[in-house]
Amino acid sequence: MDSEPPLHREDLMGKPWFRTKVYGYGADLPCSWEGWAVMVAFVVALFSLHAIPDALTKAHPWLEPTLRVLLILALILVGRAKSDRPWFSWKQKD
């Protein structure tokens, strides 16, 4: 019976866009141009929220904070999906 080799994270997700932190939880700075493009798009999107007209934000005061939270969640999900290993580790430095 032919057994297939086990799939690695890079086989499933392609090359990583973010490296994980050495200590603790989360991703570090981007390690590829795609990761940097995601970060630039995130910053541009955050600053573009200031372009929402005042009349709209006064009529719907929940709009801007909700969009901020959604942008942050999107960045976290992309970072988690495209990082090189699971987010929590406590490795020894060499």
Secondary structure, 3 states (H helix, E strand, C coil): CCCCCCCCHHHHHCCCCEEECCEEECEEEECCHHHHHHHHHHHHHHHHHHHCCHHHHHHCCCHHHHHHHHHHHHHHHHHHHCECCCCEEECCCC
